[in-house]
Amino acid sequence: MTDGPVPDTRLERDAIVARLAAFDARPLTTGGHRRAAVALAVAGAPGARELVLTRRPTRMRAHPGQFALPGGRLDDGESAAEAVLRELDEEVGIRVGPECLLGRLDDYATRSGYVITPFVVWIADADGPLRPNPDEVEVIYRVSAAEIDVDAQFVAIPESPRPVVQWPFRTTRIHAPTGAVVHQFREVVLHGRATRVADFEQPVFAWR
């Protein structure tokens, strides 16, 4: 008789809550930036939890075909926490309440003029399957803890003194902001390391 795979408990709800409670998330002042929020949404079965990642349709005007976490800009009068729950519902058809917000990571300022607030959201107990909105999501990926737990790569570019961060994912590399946010999620939640990512650069093609 052979043993089955060893369950990975690092993405269980209590473990995530404990790691985020020990982490001092840093907000950024928006200045002239617009506000946005993204969800590091944790789904899946016990011992085999997964992170929800999407790819945007190629026909979209802004950042077509790029990998993204569910999320978007804040509506007028809306908080970042309210926006991230609304966007989860609109993009992937998952409706959960504020009790499913487990904590947050550092704000990240993008070259395109946004300050993004990342929230870790527990959707593993939500009713129904993920249902991508075809206007905003072309593909949904369910990313295992092992796929998250890979070392980021850093590239120097002549246009900036800051290193460009890349998260290796399957056959590609995902840049900031998504790559930076997932890298910090890996560092904080999987390893308990207070790694900062605000000084990691985006590739030049994302500066628009």
N, C-alpha and C positions, 0 to 999 in steps of 0.2 A: 504494500500500500504506500503510495507516494503522498507527501504533504502538498497541500494546495499553496497558492501564493500567500505571502504574509500580508495581512491587512495593513494599510498605511493610515494611521490615525491622526496624522498631522493636520488634516483638513476636516476633522470632526468639529462640531460647533463649539464645544467647551474649550478645545485646544486653541481654536482661532480666537475666541473671546479673551482667553488668558494672555495670548501673545499681543493682541492689540491693546489690551488694558495696560500692558507694560511698556508700550511704545508711545512716545510723545510726538504726535503728528503735528507738523508745522504748517499753519495756514500762510498764504501770501496775500498781501494787499493787492487789490485788482488794478489800481491806477486807471489807466485807459483801457485795460483789458476787459473783455466780456467774460461772463462766468459760465462754466459748464460743470457737469458732474458725470462720472462713469461708475459702473458697477463691476466689481470683481464678484460675480455671482457664483456661488458654490452650490452645485447640484450633485446628483448621483446617489449611489447606495452606500451604506455604512462600510468603511474600510476601503472604499474605492470612489471617493468623492472626486468631482471634476469641476474645472473652471470653464465658464461659458465664454467663448470667443467668437466673434463674427467677422465676416468679410463683407464690405460694402459693395453694392452693385456697381458695375463699370459705367453705367449710364448716369450716375450721380454727378452733379456739378462740382461738389466739394469732395476732394480726396477720393476719387472713384477707385474702386477695386482694392482699397487698402484694408488691412486687418484692423479691427477695433473692438473695444469693450462696449457693451450696451451703455448708451448714454447720449447726452447732448446738452445743448445750452439751456440755461434757466429761462423760463417765461417770466414776464413782469410780475413782481411780487412773490415769486416762488423762492423757497429756500433750496439749497443744494440737495438736502435730504429728500425733499418733496420731488424735486426734478428727477433724481435717480430712480425713484420708485415709479414715477410716471413713464420714464423712458423704458424701463424694463417691460412694462405692460405694452407700450406702443411698439417696441422693436421685436420682442421675442414672446409676447403673449403671456407673461407671468405677472400675476397680480399678488403682491404681498404687502403687509403693513409695516409700519415703522419698527415694530418689535423684531423684524428680521434684519435690521441694520446692526451689524455686529461691531462696527467701528470704522475708522477711516485711516488713510495714509496721507502722506504729504501732498499738498497742492503742487501742481506742475504748471508752469507758464509755457505756452507754446509760441512758436514763431509766427503763427497765424493770428495771434491776438487774443487767446483765451487763457484764463486760469482755470485749470481742471481740478476738481476735488474728487478723489477716488474713495468710494465706500465699498466695504466688504459686506455682501448681502447674502443671507442664507435663504436659498430657494429650494433646498432638497426636500422640504415637506410641502411644497406648493402643489395645488391640485392641477392635474392636466399636464400634457407634454409641452415642450418648447414649440412655439408656433411663430416662425419668422415672418415679419412683415415684408413682403416682396419689394415694397417701395424703399426700404432702408437696409434690408439684410438679404444678401444673396446666399450665403452659406453660414451655418452654425457649426462650430467645432466644440467638442467636449474634451477638454485638455486634462490629462491625468496629472497627479502630483509629480510623478517621475518626469513628465515632459516639462513641467514648470521648473523643476529642480535641476537646471543646467546652468553652467557659468555664462554670464553675459560676456559679450565681446565688445571691444572698444577700438574705434578707428579714428585716426587723426585726419583732419581736413584743413586745407589752407585757408578756408573762409572763416574759421573760428578757432580760438585757443582751447575750446572745450572739446572733450572727446565725444564722438558720436557713439551712443550705446545701441547695441543690437542684441536682441534675445533670439537665440537659435530655436526655431520651432519647425519640427519635421524637416521638410526640404527647403525651408526658406529662413530668412532672418527678419525679425520684426523690429522696426526702429521706434524711437520715442515719438509721441508720448506713450503709446501702448506698450512698447518694449520696456520703457523706463518704469512704468507703473507695475507691470508684471514682475520685473526684476526686484522692485522693492517689496512686493507681495511675497515673493520667494524668500527674500532675506529676512523679513520681519516675521512672517507667519510660519514658514517652514523651519527657520533656523534661529529665530529670536535675536537677530542682529539688527541694530538700529542704523541701517545703511541709508544714506541720503541720496537722492537722485536729481535734485533741482538743478545741479550744475552739469548734467549730461545733455549733450547737444542732439538736435535732430539733423537728419540729412538735408542737404540744400534743397532737394526737390519738395520738401515739406515746409519750406519757409513761406510759401504763398498762402 
